[in-house]
């Protein structure tokens, strides 16, 4: 109306027509190509409200809800189609797949069995059988798989979930040879290598995909996990922080929350992990590890009692908790159970040649007292554990048991993290230094210790081991310190014996006058009735040989 009023009354020649500029409404295909499922859902719902509700729009709507991770909404769409009497042969399978992703495996099985036989139906029942632990049915559906790509990918997935990682990798490699454009398979292969602890290989394989899709949430999350394993949580955090700005589906957001807690060394664990334990098995495992790191063995054991191990990681965590508990409570039964759990993983045909498998075998052999055999396994995987404090500690204490003190010292000193502040580390390093004839460094550990109980234990190690190694100067000083805390006959005898040993070294020219003088002063300051006799005997000899002692 406004335009007509502006028209001039006098007719004049019309200008040449210009094409009208119209804002094009994006079509469904455009959203699907961009994987913008939220926009696709909005478009489909708009169309349905405007009279375009039909079987096709319903199927696309269910598909988009499913791909966005909203399996419940997808299920509602398919159930509504079923109520409408739509007889699409794929509908029961779609329902079954939604049930499967919702963890409703019995419902998934019932829905799939009502569907017509098809490769998709067989793949669904193949996975349902795995989840329900129905091995006979699993093998039946396995035999129905063909040599087509979809069936082989389904088989690779089952291999992955059953921890047959090399078998899965072989399938992915075969498919990649025929379909070089399917570079996303590099992500799946990287996950397999990651699970086998081949982190460097996983990183290299994953980089092939990231060069083309640098913003992939799944790939970035895996990259962060690899970085965490190779380096530390601080290095991994920046790689997941950018994912916080991405619109992720619910399950992915939960994984992201979980991983951020892990990367932050458990900060927020008690707030995040408990709520995820029913949906994310790793949450229970990492909560157990959180308690172990804080030496809350009771809480770790409580959680472990409810853990029915399925994966290699779960078996290992249960073994570690039982080993800790066995040492804490001096329970041979728990230590034996831990040994058996480690052995199960180490001898498993799927883990025997993996890094976790060899490490597990080493732990089992260590607990059974076969230290040299344990060391063979640890040496075979040493190259894969650069800057790994836990591995360095484990191989160092194994080398101690084998009498390889030089190597043990090197591995103890390679530890750079907070484990250096733990008493057990200080005790073992003290002993190792003494066995390598470095008592001064052992004494330095004692002088830096501030905890009374820890200091006492270090002093005992110095006293006993220095005495047995003929390092009598430090043995005498250590026994003197012990005698002040506990004036028992044993500590006096140790002090007297160390003093006599040092005197013999003085006679042989292997001890200095200053060392002998210092120890004699310790004797003189003591209150033992025999101290004066020992001191005067040594001083008399020194005087006769014109050796000046203070």
C-alpha positions in Angstrom: 0.0 0.0 0.0 2.8 2.4 0.8 4.5 1.8 -2.5 1.3 2.6 -4.4 0.9 5.9 -2.8 4.5 6.9 -3.7 3.9 6.2 -7.4 3.7 9.4 -9.5 0.3 10.1 -11.1 2.0 10.7 -14.5 3.0 7.5 -16.2 6.6 7.3 -17.4 8.8 4.7 -18.9 9.7 1.9 -16.6 13.4 1.3 -15.9 15.0 -2.0 -16.9 13.9 -4.8 -14.4 16.5 -5.7 -11.8 16.7 -9.2 -10.2 15.2 -9.2 -6.7 17.7 -10.0 -3.9 16.1 -12.7 -1.8 17.5 -14.2 1.4 17.8 -17.9 0.7 16.7 -20.1 3.6 19.3 -22.9 4.0 18.0 -26.3 3.1 18.3 -29.5 5.2 21.1 -30.9 3.1 23.3 -27.8 3.8 22.8 -28.3 7.6 23.6 -32.0 7.3 26.8 -31.3 5.4 27.9 -28.9 8.1 26.8 -31.4 10.8 24.7 -28.5 12.3 22.1 -30.8 13.7 20.6 -28.2 16.0 19.8 -26.0 13.0 18.5 -29.1 11.1 16.2 -30.0 13.9 14.8 -26.4 14.0 14.2 -26.5 10.3 12.5 -29.9 10.4 10.3 -28.9 13.3 9.4 -25.7 11.5 8.4 -27.6 8.4 6.3 -30.0 10.4 4.4 -27.2 12.1 3.7 -25.8 8.7 2.0 -28.9 7.3 5.1 -30.8 6.0 4.9 -33.6 8.6 5.4 -36.9 6.9 7.4 -40.1 7.1 10.5 -38.5 5.5 10.6 -35.5 7.8 10.1 -37.8 10.8 13.0 -40.0 9.8 15.3 -37.0 9.3 14.2 -35.6 12.6 14.9 -38.8 14.4 18.3 -39.0 12.6 19.3 -35.5 13.6 18.3 -36.0 17.3 20.3 -39.2 17.3 23.4 -37.6 15.7 23.2 -34.7 18.2 23.4 -37.2 21.0 19.8 -36.8 22.2 18.9 -40.5 22.0 15.8 -40.1 24.1 14.3 -37.5 21.7 15.2 -39.7 18.7 13.5 -42.7 20.5 10.3 -40.6 21.0 10.2 -39.7 17.3 10.5 -43.3 16.2 8.0 -44.5 18.8 5.5 -41.8 17.6 6.0 -43.1 14.0 5.3 -46.6 15.3 2.0 -45.4 16.9 1.0 -43.7 13.7 1.2 -47.1 12.0 4.0 -46.2 9.7 5.4 -49.5 8.4 9.0 -48.7 7.6 11.1 -51.9 7.7 14.0 -50.1 9.3 11.9 -48.5 12.1 12.4 -51.4 14.6 16.1 -51.3 14.0 16.2 -47.6 14.6 14.3 -48.1 17.8 16.7 -50.8 18.9 19.7 -48.6 18.2 18.2 -45.8 20.4 17.6 -48.3 23.2 21.2 -49.5 22.8 22.7 -46.0 23.1 20.5 -45.4 26.2 22.0 -48.5 27.8 18.6 -50.4 27.6 20.1 -53.5 26.0 17.2 -55.9 26.6 14.8 -53.5 25.0 17.3 -53.1 22.1 17.4 -56.8 21.7 13.6 -57.1 21.6 13.2 -54.3 19.1 15.9 -55.6 16.8 14.4 -59.1 16.8 11.1 -57.7 15.5 12.9 -56.2 12.5 13.5 -57.8 9.1 16.8 -59.4 8.7 19.4 -57.0 7.4 23.1 -56.2 7.8 22.2 -53.3 10.1 20.0 -55.5 12.3 22.8 -58.1 12.5 25.3 -55.5 13.5 23.0 -54.2 16.2 22.4 -57.7 17.6 26.1 -58.4 17.4 26.8 -55.4 19.8 23.8 -56.2 22.0 25.1 -59.8 22.5 28.5 -58.4 23.6 26.8 -56.0 26.1 24.6 -58.8 27.5 27.6 -61.2 27.7 25.8 -63.7 25.4 28.9 -65.3 23.8 27.1 -68.0 21.8 24.8 -65.4 20.2 27.8 -63.1 19.7 29.5 -65.8 17.6 26.4 -66.5 15.6 26.1 -62.8 14.6 29.8 -62.7 14.0 29.5 -65.4 11.4 26.8 -63.4 9.6 29.1 -60.4 9.1 30.3 -59.9 5.6 33.4 -58.4 4.1 31.8 -55.1 3.5 33.1 -51.9 5.2 30.2 -51.4 7.6 30.4 -55.0 9.0 34.2 -54.8 9.3 34.0 -51.5 11.2 31.4 -53.1 13.5 33.8 -56.0 14.1 36.7 -53.7 14.8 34.5 -51.9 17.4 33.9 -55.2 19.2 37.6 -56.0 19.1 38.3 -52.6 20.7 35.8 -53.1 23.4 37.1 -56.6 24.1 40.6 -55.2 24.3 41.8 -56.9 21.1 43.5 -53.8 20.0 45.9 -55.2 17.4 43.0 -57.0 15.6 41.1 -53.8 15.5 44.1 -51.9 14.1 44.5 -54.6 11.3 40.9 -54.0 10.2 41.3 -50.2 10.1 44.6 -50.5 8.1 42.9 -52.8 5.6 40.0 -50.5 5.1 42.3 -47.5 4.8 44.2 -49.2 2.0 41.0 -49.5 0.0 39.4 -46.2 1.1 42.3 -43.7 1.5 39.8 -40.8 2.0 38.5 -42.3 5.3 41.2 -40.6 7.4 38.9 -40.6 10.5 40.0 -44.2 10.9 43.4 -42.8 12.1 41.5 -41.6 15.2 40.3 -45.1 15.9 43.8 -46.5 15.4 45.2 -43.9 17.6 42.8 -44.9 20.3 43.9 -48.5 20.0 47.6 -47.5 20.3 46.7 -45.2 23.3 45.0 -48.1 25.0 48.2 -50.2 24.6 50.3 -47.4 26.0 52.1 -46.7 22.7 51.6 -43.0 23.2 54.2 -41.8 20.7 52.7 -44.0 18.0 49.2 -42.8 18.9 50.3 -39.2 18.6 51.8 -39.8 15.2 48.8 -41.6 13.8 46.3 -39.0 15.2 48.3 -36.1 13.7 47.3 -37.4 10.2 43.6 -36.7 11.0 44.3 -33.4 12.8 46.1 -32.0 9.8 42.8 -32.1 7.9 40.3 -31.5 10.8 42.2 -29.5 13.4 39.0 -28.6 15.3 37.6 -32.1 15.8 36.4 -32.4 19.4 37.0 -36.2 19.5 40.5 -35.9 18.1 41.4 -32.9 20.3 40.2 -34.7 23.4 42.3 -37.8 22.4 45.3 -35.5 21.7 44.9 -34.0 25.2 44.9 -37.5 26.7 48.0 -38.5 24.9 49.7 -35.2 26.0 48.7 -36.0 29.5 50.3 -39.4 29.4 53.5 -38.3 27.7 54.0 -35.1 29.7 51.5 -34.0 32.4 48.1 -32.5 33.0 49.3 -28.9 32.8 50.4 -29.5 29.2 47.1 -31.2 28.3 44.7 -28.6 29.8 45.1 -26.0 27.0 44.1 -28.6 24.4 40.7 -29.2 26.0 39.9 -25.6 27.1 39.0 -24.7 23.6 36.4 -27.5 23.6 34.5 -25.7 26.3 33.4 -23.2 23.7 32.1 -25.9 21.4 28.5 -27.2 21.5 29.1 -30.8 22.5 26.5 -33.5 23.0 25.8 -34.5 26.6 28.0 -37.6 26.7 30.9 -35.7 25.3 30.5 -32.9 27.9 30.6 -35.5 30.6 33.9 -36.9 29.2 35.3 -33.4 29.0 34.4 -32.7 32.6 35.9 -36.0 33.7 39.2 -35.4 31.8 39.6 -31.9 33.0 39.6 -33.2 36.6 42.2 -35.8 35.7 44.4 -33.2 34.0 44.1 -31.0 37.1 45.5 -33.8 39.3 42.1 -34.6 40.8 41.0 -31.0 41.6 37.2 -31.3 41.8 37.3 -35.1 41.9 34.9 -35.5 44.8 32.4 -33.2 43.1 32.6 -34.6 39.6 33.6 -38.3 39.6 30.8 -39.7 41.9 28.0 -38.4 39.6 29.7 -40.0 36.6 30.4 -43.5 37.9 27.2 -45.1 36.6 27.7 -43.8 33.0 31.5 -43.5 32.7 33.4 -46.5 34.1 36.7 -44.5 34.1 35.2 -42.2 36.8 35.2 -44.9 39.4 38.7 -46.0 38.5 40.0 -42.4 38.6 38.2 -41.8 41.9 40.0 -44.9 43.4 43.3 -43.5 42.0 42.5 -40.1 43.6 42.2 -41.7 47.0 45.3 -43.8 46.5 47.4 -40.7 45.7 46.2 -39.1 48.9 46.9 -42.3 50.8 43.3 -42.8 51.7 43.5 -46.5 51.3 40.2 -47.2 53.2 38.2 -45.1 50.7 40.0 -46.7 47.8 39.3 -50.2 49.1 35.6 -49.4 49.7 35.2 -48.3 46.0 37.3 -51.2 44.9 35.0 -53.7 46.6 32.2 -52.6 44.2 34.4 -52.8 41.1 33.9 -55.9 39.0 36.9 -55.5 36.6 36.3 -55.9 32.9 39.1 -54.0 31.3 42.8 -54.2 31.7 42.9 -50.9 33.6 40.2 -52.0 36.0 42.1 -55.3 36.8 45.3 -53.2 37.3 43.6 -50.7 39.6 42.2 -53.5 41.7 45.6 -55.2 41.9 47.2 -52.0 43.0 44.7 -51.3 45.7 45.0 -54.9 47.0 48.8 -54.5 47.0 48.6 -51.3 49.0 46.1 -52.8 51.4 48.2 -55.9 51.8 51.3 -53.8 52.7 49.4 -51.5 55.0 47.6 -54.3 56.9 50.4 -56.9 56.5 47.9 -59.1 54.8 49.4 -62.0 52.9 46.0 -62.8 51.4 45.6 -59.4 49.9 49.2 -59.4 48.5 48.6 -62.8 47.0 45.3 -61.6 45.4 47.2 -58.6 44.0 49.8 -60.9 42.6 47.2 -63.0 40.9 45.4 -60.0 39.4 48.7 -58.7 38.0 49.4 -62.2 36.6 46.0 -62.4 34.9 46.8 -59.3 33.0 50.4 -60.2 32.3 49.5 -63.6 30.9 46.4 -62.5 29.0 46.9 -63.3 25.3 45.6 -59.8 24.5 48.0 -58.0 26.9 51.0 -60.2 27.1 53.0 -58.2 24.5 51.7 -54.8 25.5 53.3 -52.3 27.8 50.7 -52.7 30.5 50.9 -56.5 30.1 54.6 -56.6 30.7 54.5 -54.1 33.5 51.8 -56.3 35.2 53.9 -59.4 34.8 56.8 -57.5 36.4 54.6 -56.6 39.4 53.4 -60.2 39.8 57.0 -61.5 39.7 58.1 -58.8 42.2 55.4 -59.7 44.6 56.3 -63.4 44.4 60.0 -62.5 45.1 61.3 -63.2 41.6 63.1 -59.9 41.3 65.5 -60.8 38.5 62.7 -62.0 36.3 60.7 -58.9 37.1 63.6 -56.7 36.0 63.7 -58.5 32.6 60.1 -57.3 32.0 60.8 -53.8 33.2 63.9 -53.4 31.1 61.9 -54.4 28.0 59.5 -51.4 28.3 61.9 -48.9 29.8 62.2 -47.0 26.5 58.5 -46.2 26.7 58.6 -44.5 30.1 60.6 -41.3 29.7 60.0 -38.9 32.6 57.7 -41.4 34.3 58.3 -41.2 38.1 56.2 -44.2 38.9 58.1 -46.4 36.5 61.5 -45.0 37.7 60.5 -45.9 41.3 59.4 -49.4 40.4 62.5 -50.3 38.4 64.7 -48.7 41.1 63.3 -50.8 43.9 63.5 -53.9 41.7 67.2 -53.1 41.0 67.7 -52.7 44.8 66.4 -56.2 45.4 68.8 -57.5 42.7 71.8 -55.7 44.3 72.1 -53.3 41.3 72.8 -50.3 43.5 74.3 -48.0 40.9 71.4 -48.5 38.5 68.9 -48.1 41.3 70.5 -44.8 42.3 70.2 -43.5 38.8 66.5 -44.3 38.6 65.8 -42.9 42.0 67.5 -39.6 41.1 65.5 -39.5 37.8 62.3 -39.0 39.9 61.5 -35.3 39.8 57.9 -35.0 41.0 56.2 -35.0 44.5 57.2 -38.6 45.1 60.6 -37.4 46.1 59.0 -36.0 49.3 57.5 -39.3 50.4 59.2 -41.1 53.3 59.5 -44.4 51.4 61.4 -42.7 48.6 63.8 -41.1 51.1 64.3 -44.4 52.9 65.2 -46.3 49.7 67.4 -43.5 48.3 69.2 -43.3 51.7 70.0 -47.1 51.6 71.0 -46.9 47.9 73.5 -44.1 48.5 75.1 -45.9 51.4 75.4 -49.1 49.4 77.1 -47.0 46.7 79.6 -45.6 49.3 78.0 -42.2 49.4 77.2 -41.8 53.1 77.6 -38.0 53.1 74.7 -37.7 50.6 72.6 -40.1 52.8 73.4 -38.0 55.8 72.3 -34.9 53.9 68.8 -36.5 53.5 68.7 -36.9 57.2 69.6 -33.3 58.0 67.0 -32.0 55.6 64.2 -34.1 57.1 61.8 -32.1 59.3 59.4 -34.9 60.4 60.5 -36.6 63.7 59.3 -40.0 62.7 60.8 -39.8 59.3 64.1 -38.5 60.7 64.3 -41.4 63.2 63.7 -44.0 60.4 66.4 -42.4 58.2 68.8 -42.4 61.1 68.2 -46.1 61.7 68.9 -46.9 58.0 72.1 -44.9 58.1 73.3 -46.5 61.4 72.6 -50.1 60.3 73.7 -49.9 56.7 76.8 -47.7 57.2 77.9 -50.1 59.9 77.5 -53.1 57.6 79.3 -51.2 54.7 82.2 -50.2 56.9 81.3 -46.5 56.8 81.9 -46.2 60.6 82.1 -42.4 60.8 78.5 -41.9 59.8 77.4 -45.1 61.5 78.8 -43.7 64.8 77.0 -40.4 64.3 73.8 -42.1 63.5 73.9 -44.5 66.5 74.7 -41.4 68.7 71.6 -39.8 67.4 69.5 -42.9 68.0 71.0 -43.3 71.5 69.8 -39.8 72.4 66.3 -40.7 71.4 66.4 -44.3 72.7 69.3 -45.0 75.2 69.0 -48.8 74.7 71.9 -51.3 75.0 71.5 -52.0 71.3 72.1 -48.4 70.3 75.1 -48.1 72.7 76.6 -51.3 71.3 76.2 -50.0 67.8 77.8 -46.7 68.7 80.7 -48.4 70.5 81.2 -50.8 67.6 81.2 -48.0 65.0 83.7 -46.1 67.1 86.0 -49.1 67.3 85.6 -49.6 63.5 86.6 -46.0 62.9 89.6 -46.4 65.2 90.8 -49.3 63.2 90.4 -47.2 60.0 92.5 -44.5 61.7 95.2 -46.9 62.5 95.2 -48.1 58.8 95.2 -44.5 57.6 91.7 -44.7 56.1 90.1 -42.2 58.5 91.0 -38.6 59.3 92.0 -37.2 62.7 89.0 -34.8 62.5 86.5 -37.7 62.0 88.0 -39.6 65.0 88.0 -36.4 67.2 84.3 -35.7 66.4 83.3 -39.2 67.3 85.3 -39.2 70.6 83.5 -35.9 71.5 80.2 -37.7 70.9 81.4 -40.4 73.3 82.5 -37.9 75.9 79.2 -36.1 75.9 77.3 -39.4 76.4 76.4 -40.8 79.8 77.3 -44.5 79.3 79.7 -45.9 81.9 81.8 -47.6 79.3 82.3 -44.5 77.1 85.2 -43.2 79.1 87.1 -46.4 78.8 86.7 -46.5 75.0 87.6 -42.9 74.6 90.7 -43.0 76.9 92.0 -46.1 75.2 91.9 -44.5 71.7 93.4 -41.2 73.0 96.2 -43.1 74.7 97.1 -44.8 71.5 96.9 -41.6 69.6 99.2 -39.9 72.1 101.8 -42.7 71.9 101.8 -42.3 68.1 101.9 -38.5 68.1 98.5 -38.2 66.5 96.6 -35.0 67.7 93.0 -35.7 68.6 90.7 -33.1 70.1 
